[in-house]
Amino acid sequence: MLNTQWRKSSKSGPNGACVEARLSVTGVEVRDSKDVSGPTLHATTGEWRELLAISRHGSR
């Protein structure tokens, strides 16, 4: 694991209902900001890019 900090979007609201992400050695980890000690979701770099592309442009 890289020593990276969790980040959330600057567009996130103040209520804490956000997802946070950080880099890992093999991709990206994502977690719920309301449960920082809870489980994380791991995506490879390619999967993360695909997710971002879909979220920006809709389903492929």
PDB file of N, CA, C, O and CB in Angstrom:
ATOM      1  N   MET A   1       0.835  -1.181   0.000  1.00  0.00           N
ATOM      2  CA  MET A   1       0.000   0.000   0.000  1.00  0.00           C
ATOM      3  C   MET A   1       0.879   1.243   0.000  1.00  0.00           C
ATOM      4  O   MET A   1       1.833   1.350   0.770  1.00  0.00           O
ATOM      5  CB  MET A   1      -0.949  -0.001   1.209  1.00  0.00           C
ATOM      6  N   LEU A   2       0.543   2.159  -0.861  1.00  0.00           N
ATOM      7  CA  LEU A   2       1.210   3.450  -0.855  1.00  0.00           C
ATOM      8  C   LEU A   2       0.742   4.243   0.352  1.00  0.00           C
ATOM      9  O   LEU A   2      -0.360   4.016   0.851  1.00  0.00           O
ATOM     10  CB  LEU A   2       0.935   4.226  -2.163  1.00  0.00           C
ATOM     11  N   ASN A   3       1.539   5.140   0.815  1.00  0.00           N
ATOM     12  CA  ASN A   3       1.155   5.999   1.922  1.00  0.00           C
ATOM     13  C   ASN A   3       0.465   7.238   1.357  1.00  0.00           C
ATOM     14  O   ASN A   3       1.041   8.326   1.341  1.00  0.00           O
ATOM     15  CB  ASN A   3       2.393   6.388   2.789  1.00  0.00           C
ATOM     16  N   THR A   4      -0.759   7.066   0.898  1.00  0.00           N
ATOM     17  CA  THR A   4      -1.504   8.178   0.320  1.00  0.00           C
ATOM     18  C   THR A   4      -2.701   8.500   1.189  1.00  0.00           C
ATOM     19  O   THR A   4      -3.234   7.635   1.884  1.00  0.00           O
ATOM     20  CB  THR A   4      -1.952   7.855  -1.114  1.00  0.00           C
ATOM     21  N   GLN A   5      -3.110   9.738   1.141  1.00  0.00           N
ATOM     22  CA  GLN A   5      -4.252  10.181   1.926  1.00  0.00           C
ATOM     23  C   GLN A   5      -5.547   9.945   1.163  1.00  0.00           C
ATOM     24  O   GLN A   5      -5.574   9.952  -0.068  1.00  0.00           O
ATOM     25  CB  GLN A   5      -4.111  11.660   2.292  1.00  0.00           C
ATOM     26  N   TRP A   6      -6.604   9.739   1.910  1.00  0.00           N
ATOM     27  CA  TRP A   6      -7.926   9.628   1.317  1.00  0.00           C
ATOM     28  C   TRP A   6      -8.348  10.999   0.806  1.00  0.00           C
ATOM     29  O   TRP A   6      -8.071  12.019   1.438  1.00  0.00           O
ATOM     30  CB  TRP A   6      -8.955   9.073   2.340  1.00  0.00           C
ATOM     31  N   ARG A   7      -9.019  11.015  -0.339  1.00  0.00           N
ATOM     32  CA  ARG A   7      -9.487  12.268  -0.934  1.00  0.00           C
ATOM     33  C   ARG A   7     -10.950  12.132  -1.304  1.00  0.00           C
ATOM     34  O   ARG A   7     -11.424  11.048  -1.645  1.00  0.00           O
ATOM     35  CB  ARG A   7      -8.645  12.647  -2.177  1.00  0.00           C
ATOM     36  N   LYS A   8     -11.659  13.249  -1.232  1.00  0.00           N
ATOM     37  CA  LYS A   8     -13.030  13.257  -1.723  1.00  0.00           C
ATOM     38  C   LYS A   8     -13.209  14.440  -2.651  1.00  0.00           C
ATOM     39  O   LYS A   8     -12.427  15.390  -2.629  1.00  0.00           O
ATOM     40  CB  LYS A   8     -14.047  13.311  -0.555  1.00  0.00           C
ATOM     41  N   SER A   9     -14.222  14.372  -3.446  1.00  0.00           N
ATOM     42  CA  SER A   9     -14.461  15.398  -4.450  1.00  0.00           C
ATOM     43  C   SER A   9     -14.688  16.757  -3.805  1.00  0.00           C
ATOM     44  O   SER A   9     -15.289  16.854  -2.736  1.00  0.00           O
ATOM     45  CB  SER A   9     -15.656  15.024  -5.315  1.00  0.00           C
ATOM     46  N   SER A  10     -14.207  17.791  -4.455  1.00  0.00           N
ATOM     47  CA  SER A  10     -14.474  19.153  -3.982  1.00  0.00           C
ATOM     48  C   SER A  10     -15.947  19.501  -4.164  1.00  0.00           C
ATOM     49  O   SER A  10     -16.413  20.500  -3.617  1.00  0.00           O
ATOM     50  CB  SER A  10     -13.589  20.171  -4.731  1.00  0.00           C
ATOM     51  N   LYS A  11     -16.686  18.695  -4.920  1.00  0.00           N
ATOM     52  CA  LYS A  11     -18.119  18.908  -5.131  1.00  0.00           C
ATOM     53  C   LYS A  11     -18.965  18.185  -4.092  1.00  0.00           C
ATOM     54  O   LYS A  11     -20.193  18.229  -4.158  1.00  0.00           O
ATOM     55  CB  LYS A  11     -18.516  18.446  -6.520  1.00  0.00           C
ATOM     56  N   SER A  12     -18.331  17.527  -3.140  1.00  0.00           N
ATOM     57  CA  SER A  12     -19.060  16.811  -2.097  1.00  0.00           C
ATOM     58  C   SER A  12     -19.771  17.792  -1.187  1.00  0.00           C
ATOM     59  O   SER A  12     -19.289  18.897  -0.939  1.00  0.00           O
ATOM     60  CB  SER A  12     -18.113  15.920  -1.282  1.00  0.00           C
ATOM     61  N   GLY A  13     -20.917  17.374  -0.700  1.00  0.00           N
ATOM     62  CA  GLY A  13     -21.674  18.215   0.215  1.00  0.00           C
ATOM     63  C   GLY A  13     -21.132  18.129   1.632  1.00  0.00           C
ATOM     64  O   GLY A  13     -20.276  17.293   1.919  1.00  0.00           O
ATOM     65  N   PRO A  14     -21.624  18.988   2.522  1.00  0.00           N
ATOM     66  CA  PRO A  14     -21.124  19.039   3.895  1.00  0.00           C
ATOM     67  C   PRO A  14     -21.699  17.960   4.814  1.00  0.00           C
ATOM     68  O   PRO A  14     -21.272  17.859   5.965  1.00  0.00           O
ATOM     69  CB  PRO A  14     -21.419  20.379   4.476  1.00  0.00           C
ATOM     70  N   ASN A  15     -22.655  17.148   4.343  1.00  0.00           N
ATOM     71  CA  ASN A  15     -23.322  16.193   5.224  1.00  0.00           C
ATOM     72  C   ASN A  15     -22.548  14.903   5.462  1.00  0.00           C
ATOM     73  O   ASN A  15     -23.002  14.059   6.234  1.00  0.00           O
ATOM     74  CB  ASN A  15     -24.650  15.856   4.664  1.00  0.00           C
ATOM     75  N   GLY A  16     -21.413  14.727   4.836  1.00  0.00           N
ATOM     76  CA  GLY A  16     -20.582  13.556   5.063  1.00  0.00           C
ATOM     77  C   GLY A  16     -20.989  12.315   4.298  1.00  0.00           C
ATOM     78  O   GLY A  16     -20.401  11.252   4.495  1.00  0.00           O
ATOM     79  N   ALA A  17     -21.978  12.425   3.433  1.00  0.00           N
ATOM     80  CA  ALA A  17     -22.422  11.274   2.630  1.00  0.00           C
ATOM     81  C   ALA A  17     -21.628  11.238   1.330  1.00  0.00           C
ATOM     82  O   ALA A  17     -22.158  11.527   0.258  1.00  0.00           O
ATOM     83  CB  ALA A  17     -23.958  11.348   2.334  1.00  0.00           C
ATOM     84  N   CYS A  18     -20.369  10.886   1.438  1.00  0.00           N
ATOM     85  CA  CYS A  18     -19.461  10.956   0.291  1.00  0.00           C
ATOM     86  C   CYS A  18     -18.675   9.658   0.172  1.00  0.00           C
ATOM     87  O   CYS A  18     -18.642   8.844   1.094  1.00  0.00           O
ATOM     88  CB  CYS A  18     -18.498  12.159   0.423  1.00  0.00           C
ATOM     89  N   VAL A  19     -18.053   9.487  -0.968  1.00  0.00           N
ATOM     90  CA  VAL A  19     -17.065   8.433  -1.108  1.00  0.00           C
ATOM     91  C   VAL A  19     -15.697   9.095  -1.128  1.00  0.00           C
ATOM     92  O   VAL A  19     -15.547  10.228  -1.586  1.00  0.00           O
ATOM     93  CB  VAL A  19     -17.309   7.576  -2.397  1.00  0.00           C
ATOM     94  N   GLU A  20     -14.719   8.386  -0.636  1.00  0.00           N
ATOM     95  CA  GLU A  20     -13.340   8.856  -0.643  1.00  0.00           C
ATOM     96  C   GLU A  20     -12.506   7.844  -1.409  1.00  0.00           C
ATOM     97  O   GLU A  20     -12.830   6.657  -1.436  1.00  0.00           O
ATOM     98  CB  GLU A  20     -12.794   9.058   0.807  1.00  0.00           C
ATOM     99  N   ALA A  21     -11.446   8.308  -2.023  1.00  0.00           N
ATOM    100  CA  ALA A  21     -10.582   7.428  -2.811  1.00  0.00           C
ATOM    101  C   ALA A  21      -9.124   7.731  -2.510  1.00  0.00           C
ATOM    102  O   ALA A  21      -8.765   8.843  -2.121  1.00  0.00           O
ATOM    103  CB  ALA A  21     -10.865   7.586  -4.323  1.00  0.00           C
ATOM    104  N   ARG A  22      -8.290   6.708  -2.700  1.00  0.00           N
ATOM    105  CA  ARG A  22      -6.844   6.889  -2.591  1.00  0.00           C
ATOM    106  C   ARG A  22      -6.156   5.880  -3.501  1.00  0.00           C
ATOM    107  O   ARG A  22      -6.717   4.839  -3.843  1.00  0.00           O
ATOM    108  CB  ARG A  22      -6.363   6.729  -1.115  1.00  0.00           C
ATOM    109  N   LEU A  23      -4.944   6.211  -3.878  1.00  0.00           N
ATOM    110  CA  LEU A  23      -4.151   5.322  -4.724  1.00  0.00           C
ATOM    111  C   LEU A  23      -3.630   4.146  -3.919  1.00  0.00           C
ATOM    112  O   LEU A  23      -3.304   4.280  -2.740  1.00  0.00           O
ATOM    113  CB  LEU A  23      -2.987   6.082  -5.365  1.00  0.00           C
ATOM    114  N   SER A  24      -3.556   3.001  -4.563  1.00  0.00           N
ATOM    115  CA  SER A  24      -2.887   1.838  -3.986  1.00  0.00           C
ATOM    116  C   SER A  24      -1.814   1.399  -4.982  1.00  0.00           C
ATOM    117  O   SER A  24      -1.702   1.971  -6.066  1.00  0.00           O
ATOM    118  CB  SER A  24      -3.909   0.666  -3.675  1.00  0.00           C
ATOM    119  N   VAL A  25      -1.055   0.421  -4.630  1.00  0.00           N
ATOM    120  CA  VAL A  25       0.008  -0.060  -5.511  1.00  0.00           C
ATOM    121  C   VAL A  25      -0.560  -0.564  -6.837  1.00  0.00           C
ATOM    122  O   VAL A  25       0.064  -0.394  -7.884  1.00  0.00           O
ATOM    123  CB  VAL A  25       0.808  -1.174  -4.824  1.00  0.00           C
ATOM    124  N   THR A  26      -1.735  -1.181  -6.796  1.00  0.00           N
ATOM    125  CA  THR A  26      -2.311  -1.787  -7.999  1.00  0.00           C
ATOM    126  C   THR A  26      -3.528  -1.065  -8.549  1.00  0.00           C
ATOM    127  O   THR A  26      -4.150  -1.554  -9.492  1.00  0.00           O
ATOM    128  CB  THR A  26      -2.679  -3.191  -7.714  1.00  0.00           C
ATOM    129  N   GLY A  27      -3.885   0.076  -7.992  1.00  0.00           N
ATOM    130  CA  GLY A  27      -5.055   0.796  -8.497  1.00  0.00           C
ATOM    131  C   GLY A  27      -5.551   1.845  -7.528  1.00  0.00           C
ATOM    132  O   GLY A  27      -4.801   2.712  -7.079  1.00  0.00           O
ATOM    133  N   VAL A  28      -6.845   1.746  -7.211  1.00  0.00           N
ATOM    134  CA  VAL A  28      -7.508   2.747  -6.379  1.00  0.00           C
ATOM    135  C   VAL A  28      -8.379   2.035  -5.349  1.00  0.00           C
ATOM    136  O   VAL A  28      -9.018   1.028  -5.656  1.00  0.00           O
ATOM    137  CB  VAL A  28      -8.360   3.725  -7.247  1.00  0.00           C
ATOM    138  N   GLU A  29      -8.401   2.560  -4.132  1.00  0.00           N
ATOM    139  CA  GLU A  29      -9.311   2.085  -3.093  1.00  0.00           C
ATOM    140  C   GLU A  29     -10.384   3.140  -2.893  1.00  0.00           C
ATOM    141  O   GLU A  29     -10.115   4.339  -2.975  1.00  0.00           O
ATOM    142  CB  GLU A  29      -8.553   1.788  -1.756  1.00  0.00           C
ATOM    143  N   VAL A  30     -11.610   2.684  -2.627  1.00  0.00           N
ATOM    144  CA  VAL A  30     -12.740   3.584  -2.410  1.00  0.00           C
ATOM    145  C   VAL A  30     -13.426   3.164  -1.116  1.00  0.00           C
ATOM    146  O   VAL A  30     -13.552   1.975  -0.825  1.00  0.00           O
ATOM    147  CB  VAL A  30     -13.742   3.555  -3.623  1.00  0.00           C
ATOM    148  N   ARG A  31     -13.870   4.161  -0.335  1.00  0.00           N
ATOM    149  CA  ARG A  31     -14.591   3.861   0.903  1.00  0.00           C
ATOM    150  C   ARG A  31     -15.706   4.874   1.126  1.00  0.00           C
ATOM    151  O   ARG A  31     -15.758   5.919   0.478  1.00  0.00           O
ATOM    152  CB  ARG A  31     -13.627   3.853   2.107  1.00  0.00           C
ATOM    153  N   ASP A  32     -16.584   4.547   2.043  1.00  0.00           N
ATOM    154  CA  ASP A  32     -17.673   5.427   2.455  1.00  0.00           C
ATOM    155  C   ASP A  32     -17.135   6.373   3.528  1.00  0.00           C
ATOM    156  O   ASP A  32     -16.580   5.922   4.531  1.00  0.00           O
ATOM    157  CB  ASP A  32     -18.907   4.605   2.985  1.00  0.00           C
ATOM    158  N   SER A  33     -17.293   7.660   3.323  1.00  0.00           N
ATOM    159  CA  SER A  33     -16.742   8.624   4.284  1.00  0.00           C
ATOM    160  C   SER A  33     -17.450   8.575   5.635  1.00  0.00           C
ATOM    161  O   SER A  33     -16.904   9.057   6.627  1.00  0.00           O
ATOM    162  CB  SER A  33     -16.831  10.028   3.718  1.00  0.00           C
ATOM    163  N   LYS A  34     -18.649   8.007   5.694  1.00  0.00           N
ATOM    164  CA  LYS A  34     -19.362   7.887   6.967  1.00  0.00           C
ATOM    165  C   LYS A  34     -18.858   6.715   7.803  1.00  0.00           C
ATOM    166  O   LYS A  34     -19.127   6.649   9.003  1.00  0.00           O
ATOM    167  CB  LYS A  34     -20.851   7.732   6.717  1.00  0.00           C
ATOM    168  N   ASP A  35     -18.131   5.792   7.180  1.00  0.00           N
ATOM    169  CA  ASP A  35     -17.644   4.596   7.870  1.00  0.00           C
ATOM    170  C   ASP A  35     -16.185   4.362   7.488  1.00  0.00           C
ATOM    171  O   ASP A  35     -15.869   3.425   6.755  1.00  0.00           O
ATOM    172  CB  ASP A  35     -18.518   3.347   7.518  1.00  0.00           C
ATOM    173  N   VAL A  36     -15.310   5.213   7.986  1.00  0.00           N
ATOM    174  CA  VAL A  36     -13.907   5.182   7.562  1.00  0.00           C
ATOM    175  C   VAL A  36     -13.179   3.908   7.983  1.00  0.00           C
ATOM    176  O   VAL A  36     -12.140   3.581   7.409  1.00  0.00           O
ATOM    177  CB  VAL A  36     -13.181   6.377   8.121  1.00  0.00           C
ATOM    178  N   SER A  37     -13.696   3.188   8.964  1.00  0.00           N
ATOM    179  CA  SER A  37     -13.064   1.928   9.359  1.00  0.00           C
ATOM    180  C   SER A  37     -13.748   0.727   8.704  1.00  0.00           C
ATOM    181  O   SER A  37     -13.385  -0.419   8.967  1.00  0.00           O
ATOM    182  CB  SER A  37     -13.093   1.777  10.881  1.00  0.00           C
ATOM    183  N   GLY A  38     -14.726   0.993   7.862  1.00  0.00           N
ATOM    184  CA  GLY A  38     -15.448  -0.075   7.178  1.00  0.00           C
ATOM    185  C   GLY A  38     -14.679  -0.623   5.990  1.00  0.00           C
ATOM    186  O   GLY A  38     -13.518  -0.276   5.773  1.00  0.00           O
ATOM    187  N   PRO A  39     -15.337  -1.480   5.224  1.00  0.00           N
ATOM    188  CA  PRO A  39     -14.676  -2.116   4.082  1.00  0.00           C
ATOM    189  C   PRO A  39     -14.362  -1.119   2.969  1.00  0.00           C
ATOM    190  O   PRO A  39     -14.980  -0.059   2.869  1.00  0.00           O
ATOM    191  CB  PRO A  39     -15.545  -3.235   3.535  1.00  0.00           C
ATOM    192  N   THR A  40     -13.406  -1.476   2.153  1.00  0.00           N
ATOM    193  CA  THR A  40     -13.055  -0.666   0.989  1.00  0.00           C
ATOM    194  C   THR A  40     -13.283  -1.482  -0.273  1.00  0.00           C
ATOM    195  O   THR A  40     -13.275  -2.713  -0.249  1.00  0.00           O
ATOM    196  CB  THR A  40     -11.582  -0.178   1.070  1.00  0.00           C
ATOM    197  N   LEU A  41     -13.483  -0.786  -1.353  1.00  0.00           N
ATOM    198  CA  LEU A  41     -13.612  -1.399  -2.667  1.00  0.00           C
ATOM    199  C   LEU A  41     -12.326  -1.111  -3.417  1.00  0.00           C
ATOM    200  O   LEU A  41     -11.859   0.028  -3.435  1.00  0.00           O
ATOM    201  CB  LEU A  41     -14.869  -0.861  -3.444  1.00  0.00           C
ATOM    202  N   HIS A  42     -11.747  -2.131  -4.037  1.00  0.00           N
ATOM    203  CA  HIS A  42     -10.519  -1.936  -4.798  1.00  0.00           C
ATOM    204  C   HIS A  42     -10.820  -2.037  -6.277  1.00  0.00           C
ATOM    205  O   HIS A  42     -11.541  -2.937  -6.707  1.00  0.00           O
ATOM    206  CB  HIS A  42      -9.446  -2.962  -4.392  1.00  0.00           C
ATOM    207  N   ALA A  43     -10.275  -1.122  -7.057  1.00  0.00           N
ATOM    208  CA  ALA A  43     -10.389  -1.157  -8.517  1.00  0.00           C
ATOM    209  C   ALA A  43      -8.994  -1.031  -9.111  1.00  0.00           C
ATOM    210  O   ALA A  43      -8.168  -0.258  -8.626  1.00  0.00           O
ATOM    211  CB  ALA A  43     -11.328  -0.018  -9.044  1.00  0.00           C
ATOM    212  N   THR A  44      -8.741  -1.797 -10.163  1.00  0.00           N
ATOM    213  CA  THR A  44      -7.471  -1.626 -10.868  1.00  0.00           C
ATOM    214  C   THR A  44      -7.479  -0.262 -11.547  1.00  0.00           C
ATOM    215  O   THR A  44      -8.525   0.380 -11.648  1.00  0.00           O
ATOM    216  CB  THR A  44      -7.238  -2.774 -11.910  1.00  0.00           C
ATOM    217  N   THR A  45      -6.333   0.173 -12.006  1.00  0.00           N
ATOM    218  CA  THR A  45      -6.252   1.463 -12.695  1.00  0.00           C
ATOM    219  C   THR A  45      -7.187   1.491 -13.897  1.00  0.00           C
ATOM    220  O   THR A  45      -7.875   2.487 -14.122  1.00  0.00           O
ATOM    221  CB  THR A  45      -4.808   1.749 -13.142  1.00  0.00           C
ATOM    222  N   GLY A  46      -7.218   0.414 -14.667  1.00  0.00           N
ATOM    223  CA  GLY A  46      -8.097   0.346 -15.832  1.00  0.00           C
ATOM    224  C   GLY A  46      -9.568   0.395 -15.459  1.00  0.00           C
ATOM    225  O   GLY A  46     -10.354   1.080 -16.113  1.00  0.00           O
ATOM    226  N   GLU A  47      -9.947  -0.328 -14.409  1.00  0.00           N
ATOM    227  CA  GLU A  47     -11.337  -0.308 -13.947  1.00  0.00           C
ATOM    228  C   GLU A  47     -11.730   1.082 -13.465  1.00  0.00           C
ATOM    229  O   GLU A  47     -12.842   1.540 -13.728  1.00  0.00           O
ATOM    230  CB  GLU A  47     -11.545  -1.332 -12.822  1.00  0.00           C
ATOM    231  N   TRP A  48     -10.828   1.751 -12.766  1.00  0.00           N
ATOM    232  CA  TRP A  48     -11.098   3.098 -12.261  1.00  0.00           C
ATOM    233  C   TRP A  48     -11.295   4.074 -13.422  1.00  0.00           C
ATOM    234  O   TRP A  48     -12.213   4.893 -13.395  1.00  0.00           O
ATOM    235  CB  TRP A  48      -9.946   3.576 -11.347  1.00  0.00           C
ATOM    236  N   ARG A  49     -10.447   3.991 -14.427  1.00  0.00           N
ATOM    237  CA  ARG A  49     -10.599   4.856 -15.604  1.00  0.00           C
ATOM    238  C   ARG A  49     -11.941   4.630 -16.280  1.00  0.00           C
ATOM    239  O   ARG A  49     -12.612   5.580 -16.684  1.00  0.00           O
ATOM    240  CB  ARG A  49      -9.463   4.609 -16.604  1.00  0.00           C
ATOM    241  N   GLU A  50     -12.328   3.368 -16.400  1.00  0.00           N
ATOM    242  CA  GLU A  50     -13.618   3.031 -17.022  1.00  0.00           C
ATOM    243  C   GLU A  50     -14.782   3.591 -16.206  1.00  0.00           C
ATOM    244  O   GLU A  50     -15.725   4.146 -16.768  1.00  0.00           O
ATOM    245  CB  GLU A  50     -13.764   1.503 -17.167  1.00  0.00           C
ATOM    246  N   LEU A  51     -14.716   3.446 -14.894  1.00  0.00           N
ATOM    247  CA  LEU A  51     -15.753   3.989 -14.025  1.00  0.00           C
ATOM    248  C   LEU A  51     -15.872   5.501 -14.187  1.00  0.00           C
ATOM    249  O   LEU A  51     -16.979   6.029 -14.290  1.00  0.00           O
ATOM    250  CB  LEU A  51     -15.461   3.639 -12.569  1.00  0.00           C
ATOM    251  N   LEU A  52     -14.748   6.190 -14.209  1.00  0.00           N
ATOM    252  CA  LEU A  52     -14.774   7.644 -14.382  1.00  0.00           C
ATOM    253  C   LEU A  52     -15.332   8.032 -15.744  1.00  0.00           C
ATOM    254  O   LEU A  52     -16.101   8.988 -15.848  1.00  0.00           O
ATOM    255  CB  LEU A  52     -13.371   8.225 -14.210  1.00  0.00           C
ATOM    256  N   ALA A  53     -14.957   7.306 -16.784  1.00  0.00           N
ATOM    257  CA  ALA A  53     -15.466   7.598 -18.129  1.00  0.00           C
ATOM    258  C   ALA A  53     -16.977   7.411 -18.184  1.00  0.00           C
ATOM    259  O   ALA A  53     -17.686   8.238 -18.758  1.00  0.00           O
ATOM    260  CB  ALA A  53     -14.782   6.697 -19.176  1.00  0.00           C
ATOM    261  N   ILE A  54     -17.466   6.337 -17.595  1.00  0.00           N
ATOM    262  CA  ILE A  54     -18.911   6.088 -17.584  1.00  0.00           C
ATOM    263  C   ILE A  54     -19.633   7.164 -16.780  1.00  0.00           C
ATOM    264  O   ILE A  54     -20.692   7.635 -17.194  1.00  0.00           O
ATOM    265  CB  ILE A  54     -19.217   4.692 -17.001  1.00  0.00           C
ATOM    266  N   SER A  55     -19.075   7.559 -15.642  1.00  0.00           N
ATOM    267  CA  SER A  55     -19.737   8.575 -14.821  1.00  0.00           C
ATOM    268  C   SER A  55     -19.756   9.936 -15.510  1.00  0.00           C
ATOM    269  O   SER A  55     -20.652  10.742 -15.258  1.00  0.00           O
ATOM    270  CB  SER A  55     -19.044   8.691 -13.469  1.00  0.00           C
ATOM    271  N   ARG A  56     -18.800  10.194 -16.356  1.00  0.00           N
ATOM    272  CA  ARG A  56     -18.764  11.467 -17.087  1.00  0.00           C
ATOM    273  C   ARG A  56     -19.650  11.459 -18.325  1.00  0.00           C
ATOM    274  O   ARG A  56     -20.283  12.465 -18.646  1.00  0.00           O
ATOM    275  CB  ARG A  56     -17.343  11.791 -17.489  1.00  0.00           C
ATOM    276  N   HIS A  57     -19.694  10.331 -19.017  1.00  0.00           N
ATOM    277  CA  HIS A  57     -20.318  10.288 -20.340  1.00  0.00           C
ATOM    278  C   HIS A  57     -21.492   9.334 -20.450  1.00  0.00           C
ATOM    279  O   HIS A  57     -22.063   9.198 -21.532  1.00  0.00           O
ATOM    280  CB  HIS A  57     -19.306   9.915 -21.349  1.00  0.00           C
ATOM    281  N   GLY A  58     -21.865   8.678 -19.386  1.00  0.00           N
ATOM    282  CA  GLY A  58     -22.971   7.735 -19.446  1.00  0.00           C
ATOM    283  C   GLY A  58     -22.511   6.339 -19.810  1.00  0.00           C
ATOM    284  O   GLY A  58     -21.331   6.102 -20.071  1.00  0.00           O
ATOM    285  N   SER A  59     -23.448   5.434 -19.823  1.00  0.00           N
ATOM    286  CA  SER A  59     -23.164   4.026 -20.095  1.00  0.00           C
ATOM    287  C   SER A  59     -22.549   3.826 -21.463  1.00  0.00           C
ATOM    288  O   SER A  59     -22.860   4.551 -22.409  1.00  0.00           O
ATOM    289  CB  SER A  59     -24.426   3.205 -19.981  1.00  0.00           C
ATOM    290  N   ARG A  60     -21.667   2.829 -21.562  1.00  0.00           N
ATOM    291  CA  ARG A  60     -21.023   2.520 -22.844  1.00  0.00           C
ATOM    292  C   ARG A  60     -21.681   1.355 -23.503  1.00  0.00           C
ATOM    293  O   ARG A  60     -21.275   0.950 -24.592  1.00  0.00           O
ATOM    294  CB  ARG A  60     -19.550   2.237 -22.661  1.00  0.00           C
TER     295      ARG A  60
END
